Amino acid sequence: MNERFLEALRFENTIRPPIWIMRQAGRYLPAYQQIREKHSLIEMFEDPEIIVKVTKMPIDEFGLDAAILFSDILIILKTLGQKVDFQPGIGPVIFPKIKTVEDIKQLQVENVEKSLSFISRAIRTLTQDLNCPLIGFCGGPFTVLSYLLESGNTDKLKTTKRWIYENPEPLKALLNLLTEQTKSYLKMQIDAGVQAIQIFDSWSGCLSLTHFREFAKPYLQILVDFVKDLKIPVLVFSRHSSLYFEDFMDLGPTGISLDGSYPLKPLLTKAQGSLVLQGDLDPELLAFGSQDQVKSQALKILKITSDYPGFVFNLGHGILPMTPVENVRALVETVKTFKRPGLTKQLLEASNKG
Ligand code: CP3
């Protein structure tokens, strides 16, 4: 069993950082596209056999150090009686549409384990089959809420911000409901065997800091505390996680997944010793750069983080669909063949002493 990822989350990792890639299961992989041609996305997300197959694809292809469950942050909306349709060129469209406070009261709250049992079945198979840890995940309540309200129209969160001003209290009731359903969903994933959780609150960093603290952070806090109480490591990601770094630190997660918009070095200093950092190669570089450019940027990150055992190599955001598979291979090879000079020396000294 390859434990490198879990070791890094405990600051026990030494020779090189682990690597996994956000949104690694899908999109850019030809084997994924072959399955995708025959099925709608929702069919794929609800079929345990397909979930298992797609989750394993990037592990078999590149030997990454962690797998992430093939699902979507919006699948939780099924437990509120909502349907999600991923429309090409538009994005996720959710119906029936939530337009008024009355519509919120009409939501049909379902039992999570029952509605999403195909996911726990897939997790049970995966934890037996995989030779590396499996990461479970959920969306941050604010981000899921924004998809629910915008439904296909992600134009700068206009509708969501309108609700913030016009109906803040019903909005908070809806955030509480999403948080409760998400807690059950995370518990279900953990009971089925996932070994770490990542919370994707992609859009919360697009709020003003005041609104972030009122409409995103309290719900993230409930989820982070909930996972920590279950003794499972928890990472938090947002598109501007480095902009609100102190606030994300306040949440007390195991780690923060950085978005790449701020230099790594000062963040490593701030996080020193207590917080795992994950990130933060630019997904555009991986998609459009040459293999040499990818390698040289990866080496830069590896060197900057070489004396930080709590570092996990990843991208600053999800991998883009047009990313060449050979660039991904070059990246993974670069990370896997790297040897940390400082830590290797410490390890040798420790083993000599021992
Ligand atoms: O490695 C993985 O891909 C694991 C599974 C995963 C998916 N979505 C599958 C998926 C994960 C972790 C997600 C997270 C997710 N989904 C986020 C948070 C991360 C981020 O990128 O900000 C968000 C905001 C979503 C919502 C979502 N799902 C959108 C906006 C879309 C359409 C556009 C897009 O990103 O592709 C999806 C569809 C979706 N979810 C696909 C996959 C593989 C696309 C599949 C396809 O088009 O074939």
Residues whose N, C-alpha, C, O or C-beta is under 5 A from the ligand:
A	BS01	CP3	I21 M22 R23 Q24 A25 G26 R27 R36 I68 L69 F70 S71 D72 I73 F86 G91 P92 F200 S202 G318
